């Protein structure tokens, strides 16, 4: 296949930002290839031209062909490259050129008959990198016919003149800079707000002050490279490849594989050097928190609730035995080839006569509020570090205070129950506001500090604003909402719905996103949670004694955790340690879940009985 534009001595290469070469106007005597790179030499003789034939010593003309007839025939029969194949060759060429392998790029372009970019784009690139702004502006006229949007020329010219203006200012050429501002930038009548900002840079006392205020690297390769990256976005890829295109595609492929990985539970590293491009990304289920690491048996009755602190260093558990136990999450303990977190008893808080069915950590984890079941009219606010009861709230013996939520400021909280109480209080238990006639099942304070979400006995979640005393409907279900929780960003709500299971709602769009399958949910109050890195996972207890885990995007569970012998009432995922989870059960135990312990391959395979794979 003949190279497009082959034999034109005017063409120069796609030059990387770090290796700008000729300005695209070198003569044929210099000898350039179809990709525009300077040709390699052999004892002063130029080797290779754009059409793939060799030249005589300094002649610049084709030498007689010495190829045999069979070689010529094979060249004529060479397969014509498809568009995809040409794109791949260009991507490889761009990457090799970025590595400085220019002669290799020469040979690749000659043999394939491709070129990295349009000759006009090459000239434009070189003139920008060399700071020849007038020539770069002229190049825009040639590129105009190749562009899809004529208006893009104005934007590109603005970017060029902006760089020109800043470089003049840095060099102390204030008059020249002023001429660019008044005589070239302003007449474009584009982005006048930016022009006003640019004019302010005339008052900068020195070059360092200019670079700081303009957030600009200064005259040179770095800023011109950044400029080229911006300019390229206005050019079709057939004219000039986007910068580092092959790396971008590979990075996207790696991210897509990780995104589709059911068990990926670690922070994404966008550096390609951290992964192997030779293998597909796979996370083993054994790296996922679905193996029992510890069983906490200090409670002597049903355990109704568990919740990790916001910093992930403690776990609070509440039980029918009238106690709250605070557990300390030890720093990582490293065995031979396995890291594990162990929980140790930190403090026991006693005296909750009705039992403890709900717990809420203050935003800074200083305080913990404990609520009881439906017939409990009291609420306890504990100082976690000292173990002191700061306040005990009981407005009336007829009240039912079964749920609580902290305001993000950490100075107020809301509480309520199914008998129609809905209060806002301060840390000393003083009643700040109340809302009459709302039978509250569960509460949550949004990050705006004003809106309180409350599920009620009408199978809905409403938003209440205590400042302007307004309320609005957000979620409407067809069955009772037993509990709900909200994602960190406040966008999604996870509901446990009686006889239906776990539902995911978008609070902003007010739509049901997904119904998760597998869990057994009757009329017991079961608490589910978001968890894992980026809250990509959802976990819930179940009346069939199991813990279910789903990937947020899939309706079928990816794991079923067995071990409890009665209903699992609550699951909490550690917000700071993605591989740590706890579950509380009517069997009187709290199970701590983590990755599989290190065993040899045969023993590790045997662990699967504890973590059923439900991949779809």
N, C-alpha and C positions, 0 to 999 in steps of 0.2 A: 504494500500500500504506500503510495507516495505521500510524503509529509505535506500538510497544508502550508502553503507559503514557502516551500522548500527552495533553496537556492537564492533567497533574498539576503544579501549581505547586510541589509539594514536591520535585520531582526536580532534582538538580543534576548538573553535568557530571562526566565523567572529568577529573580535574585532574592535570596533570603534577606531578612531585615538585618542580619549581622554581616552579610557579605555583599554589599552593593558593589556593582562593578561598573561597566561602561554605561553611558547614558542612552544607549540604544541607537547611536548614530555612528558607530564604528564602521569603517569601510571593509570591503570584502578582503582586502589584503591582510586584515587582522585574522580573519577566518573564524566565523561563528557557525554553530550548529543550529538545527531547527529549533532547539529549545532556547537558543540565544546565548548559551554559555560559551566562553572562549574555548576554542578547540585545543586539544593537547598537541604537543609538538614532538618531533623525533629528529634530533640533530638540526633543529632550526627549520625543518620541513613541517608544514601544517598537515595534520592527518585528519581525514574525514571531513565531509561537507554535509549540508542538510539533506541531500538525497542519498546519503550513504556511500557514495563513491569517493575514492581517495584522490588527492591532488598531488601534482608534481611539486618539486621544491620551489616554494614561494610563488607558484604560478597562479593559484586560485582557480584553475580550470581543471576539468575532469581528465584524469589520466586514462590511458587505454585500459579497457577491462581485461583482466587475466583470468576471469572466471570461466570454468568449463561450461560446455553446453548443458550438461545435466544440472549444474548449479544455477544457471540462468533459468532453466525450466522450472526448477523448484521455487525460485523467487517468484516467477509469474504465477505459479499455482498456489502461492501462500494464501492462507485463509484470510479473508477480509475480517477485520476486527469488528465485533459488535459494539454498540454504544456503551454497554456495561463494561466490556473489556477495555475500551479506551479510557473510561473513567478510572478504572482500577490502575491502569498504567500511569495515568496522570497523578493519582494519589500517591502511588509508590515513588514516582519521580519527585514530587514535592517533598515527601518525607526524606528521601535520600539527599536531596539538595539541602534540606535543613541540617543534615548531619555533615555537610561539607563534602559529600562524595560527588563532586561535579562531573568528573570524567565518567563515572558510572552512569550518571543521568544522561550525559551525551550519548553514550552507546545505546542506552535504553530507548531514547527518543529516536535515534537513527534507525535502529532495527525495527521498531514498532511503527514508525511513520507518524507518530503522534507529536504533539507539542504541548508544553505545559500550559501556556496561556497565549492569548492573542498578542501579536507584536505591538499593537498600540498600548495594551495594558502593560507590557514589559517596559516600554519607553516611559510611560507614566510612573511606574514603580521606581525606576531609576532616577527620574528627575525629582521625585518627592524625596527619596533617600539622600540625594545630593543637595537638596535645598534650592534647586533651580525652579523657583516658583512661577516665573513667567512661562517657562517651557512647559511646566506641569499644567498650567491653565490652558495653553494651546492644545495640549494632549486631550483635554476634556472635549474639545470640539470633534476630535476624531472618535472619541468614545461615545459621543452623543447618539450616533446612529446604531450603536450596539446595545443601548440601554432600553429597558422596558418602560421606564418612567422619565419623561423629559424634565419633570420638575426636580429630579434627583441631581441634575447638573448644578442647580442653584445651591443645593445643600452641600454638595461636594466642594464647590467653589468657596463657600463660606468657611468650611473646615480648613481648606488650604490657606485662605487669607488670614484666618485666625492664627494658624501656626506661624505664618510669615510675620504677622504683627507682634506676636510674643517674642519671636527670635530677634526682631529689631530692637524691642525694648530691652531684652537681656543684654544685647551688645551695646546698649547705651545710645542707639540711633533713634532718639526721640522724635526728631522731625520726620524721618522716614516712616516711623511707626504711626505718627499722626496722619501722614498722607494716606497710608493704607486704611486707617480707620475712617477718615472722612471721604477719601476719593474712591475707595474700592469696596469696603465692607458696607458702609451706610447706603450707597446707591442700590445695593442688592434688595433692600427693603425686606429683609428676612431676619427673623429672630431679633427684633429690636431690643427686647429685654436683655439678651446676651450682649448686645453691642454696648448697652449702658454699663454692664458689668465690666466689659473690656476697657471702656474708657476710664474707669476708675483705676486701672492698673498703671495709668500714666503717673499717678502720684506715688508709686512705689519708690522707696529711697535707694534700693540697690537690687541686684539680680537675685540675691537670696530672698529678699522680701517679696519679689515678684513670684518666684517659684512657690513660695509658701502660700501666698494669697490666691494664686491661680490653681493651686494643687496640680502643678505641672512639673515634669521631670527636668525641663530645661532643654536647650538646643542640643541636638545630637541624635544618635541612633535610637535610643529608647523612646523618646517622644515621637519621632518620625515613624517608628514601627507601630506605635499605638494609633497614630494618625492613619496609617495605611490600613490597619484593621478596621477602622471606622469607615474609611472610604470604600473599602472592598464590599461592604454590605449593600452598596448601591449598584454594584456591578453583577451581571449574571455570572454564575459559576463557569459557564462556557467561555467567558472572557478572562476571568481571573478566579482561581480557586480560593475559597475561603481559607483563612490562615489555619495551619495545622489541622487540616481537614481529616486526615487519616486518624490522628490521635483522638479527635472528637468522635468519630464514628466508633472507634474501639471502646472509648470510655462509655458511650451510650450503650453499646452491646453488653459491657460488663454490668452497668447499672440495671439494664433490663433483666439480665439473668438473676441478679440479686433481688430485684423487685418481685420476680416470679418464684423465688425460693421460699417455700412454705416455712422453713425454720430459720431464716436469716434473722439474727437477733443481736447484731453488733453494729456499731457506727460505720457508715459507709466511708471508705477511703477512696477519693477520686483519683489518687495517684496510680497510674498504670503500673508503676514499678512494684506496687505492693501485691499484685496478682499475677498469675500465670495466664498468658493469652493462649496457651497450648491446650488448656483443659477448660471444660465448662464449670461454672461456679456451682458447688454443691455444699449444703450444710447438712450435717448428720443430725438425726433426731437425738442422738446421744449427747449432743451439745446443748440441747434444749432443756428447760427446767421441768422435766416430767418424771423425775426419779426422786423418791423419798430420801432426803438427806438427814432428816431429824424428825423425831416425834416428841412433841411437848405434852407431858401428861400431868402437869402440876394442877390443872383444874380438876375439881372433883364432881362436876356435873356437866350438862350440855354446854358447849361453847357456841355462843350465838353470833359473835362478831369478831373480826380481826382487821387491823389496819396498820400499815407501815407509816412511819412518820414521813414528813415531806422530804427530809434529807436522807431518808433510807437507813438511818443508824439505829432505829428502834422499831419494835413491833408492839402494839397494844392489843390485848385480847380480853373480851368481856364474856362473862359466863352466867349461867343460871345460879351458880354457887355464890353469887353476890359480890364477887371480886373482879377487879381489873388487874391484870398482870402486865407489867412493862418488861419487855425483853430487849436486851442489848445485842445488836448485830455486830459480832466481832469482826475486826479487819480480816482480810483473806488469810486463811491458814493453808500453807502449802505442804502437801504430802509429797510422795515421790514424784508423781507426774500429774497431780490433780490439785486444783484449787477449790476450796469449799469455804462457805460461811457458816459459822456455828452461832446459834442464839443462846444467850445465857440470861437467867432471871436477874432483872435489874431492880424491880420494886413491885410490891403488891399493894394495891389500893382497895381498902375494904369498906364495908358498911352500906352497900347498895341493896337495900332490903328486898327489892323486887327482882333483882338480877340485872344484868347489863346487856341490852340488845342493840345498842348503837354507840359508836365512839367517833369523835371528831378532833383531830389535831389542829391547834392554832397555826396560822401561816408560818410562824417562826419556830414552831414545835415546843414553845415554852409551856403551853397549857394543853390539857386534854379534857374534853367534856364527855361525860358519860350519861346516857339516857337508859330508861328501863322499858319494859313492855307496856301494853295498852293501859293497864290499870295503875301505872306509875305516874304520880303527879310531881315527882321531884327530878331535879337535874343537878349533877355534881360537876364543878369546875375545879380541876386539880392542877397544881404546879408540879410538873413532871420531875424536875430536878430535885426539889426539896421534899416531895411527897406530901405537901401540905394542901389541905382543902381550902381553896381561896374563897369559894362561895357555894352555897347550896340554895337553889331556887325552888320555891314552891309557892305559886301565886294563890292556889286554892286546892283543897283536897279533892275537888271535883275535876280538876284538870287532868289531862293526859299528855305528858311531854315525852314523846317517843322518838323525835327526830331533831336534829340540830345542824346548823351550817354556819361557818365563820364568814364574816365580812372580810374581804381581802386586806383591810387596814389592820386586822388583828385586835381591834378595840371593841368590836361589837359582834354579836351573833344573833341568829334567829332560831326560834324553837317553836314546836307546835305538836299537835296530836289530833286524833280522830274525833275528839269530843268538841272541836270547834275552837281550840286555842291556837293563836298564831301571834307570837310576841317577838319584839326586837329588844335586846337587853345589852347593858354594858358589862364590863368584867366584874363589877361589884354586885351584879344581879339586879341593878335598877332597871325598871321597865321604861324603855324609851318610846316605843310605839306598839300598837296592837292592831290586828285586823280581825274584825268580828265575822263569825259565821263560816270560817274556812276550816274544813275538816282535813287536816294535813296527814298525809301518809309518809312523805319523804321531802327533804328540802335540799336546796343547793344555791349558793350565792355566786353570781357571775362576776367576771373580772372587772366590770364597769363600776363596781362598788355600790350600785343602786338597785339592780334588778335581782329579785329573789325568785327562784323557780320552786314551785310547790306542786307535788302530785296530790290529788284529793280523791274523795270518795265518788266523784263523778267520772272516773276513768280518764282523767285528763291531767295535763301539766299546764299551769298558768304562770305567767310572769307578773310579779307584784313589785311596784315601785313605792317604797316607803316615803320617798321625798315628796312626790306629787300625788300620792295615793291613787295611782292608776293601775289597772290590771288588764291583761289580755290573754286570750287563749293561744297556746303554742302547739300543744300535742293533744290529739284526741284518739283514744284507743276504744276498742269495743269490749274490753274486759278490764278488770281492776289492775291498776299499776301497783305492784307490791313494793317496788323500790326502783331507784334510778341513780345513775351517776353521770358525770359530764366530763368530756375530754379536757385536757389542759388548755387547749386553745378556745374552749367554750363553744365550739361549732357542733359537736356531736353529743348525743345523749344515748345512754345504754339503759334500756328498760327491762326489768323482769316482770312479765305480764302473766297474771294468773291463767293457768291452763293453756297458755300459748308459748311460753318460753322467753327467749331473749330477743329483743327487737332493737335495731339501731335506727335512730332518727337524726335527721339534719335539722338543727334548731333554727338555722338561718332561713332555709328554704321551707321549713315546716313540712317535710315529707318523710315518709317511712323509707329508709334506704335498704334495709335487709332484715330478714328473719332467719335467725340461726337455728339449725336443726340439731336434734339429739337429746337435748336436756329434758328432764322430767320436772315440770313445774306445775304444782297444784295451787293451793291457797296458803302455803307456807311463805314466809318472807325470806327470800334468798337474795343475796347481794352479789352482783357480778362486778367486773372491773375491766378497764383498759390496762394494757401493760406491754412490757417489752420495749425495745428501742423504738423511739418515735411513736409509741403506742400503736404498733402495728398489729397487736394481738388482743384478743378478748378472752376472758376466763370467767366461768360461772360454776357455782355449786349446783347440786341437783338432788332431787328426792330419791334417786336410785343409787345414792351413796358415792357417786363419782364426781370428779372435777372435769369439766369439758373446756377445751381450748380450741379457739378458731383463729385463723388468720382473718383480719378485719374485712378483707375483700371476698371471703368465701363463706358460703352458707353451711358447708359440712365441716364437722370438727376435724382438726389435724391431729388431735390427741385426746384420749380418754384416760384419766389418771385414777387408778384404783388403789384401795388401801383402807379408806374409811369404811366403817361398818354400819353407819346410819346416815341420815340426811346431812349433806354438806351445806351449811347455812351461808357461808361467806368465803370469798376468795379475795386476797389482796396481793398485788404484784409490786415488788419493791421499785420505787420510782428512780432510784439511783443505781441499782444493780439489776440489769435486764434479765439475768439468769437466776433470780431468786423470787420465790412465790410462796405464799402461805395460805392454808385453808383451815377453816374452823368447822367442827361437826358436832352433831348431837351425840356422837360416841364419846365425847369428853376430851377429845384430843385436838391438837393443832399440828398439822403436818407441814413441814418445810420442804419445798421442792426445789431441786436444782439439776444441773447436768449429771449425766451418769458418772459414777466414780471410775477411776482408771482400773481396768481389768484387762486380761488378755482377750484376744478377739473372740474366743469361744465363750468365755464368761460374759463378755459384754453383750453378745447376741442373746444370751439368756435373759438379760434385763428387759427385753421387749415385752415380756408378759406383764410388766408393770406400766407400760405406756403403749396402749394400742394405737397402731397407725391407722388413721382414717383418711388418708390422702385420696382426693378425688381424681 
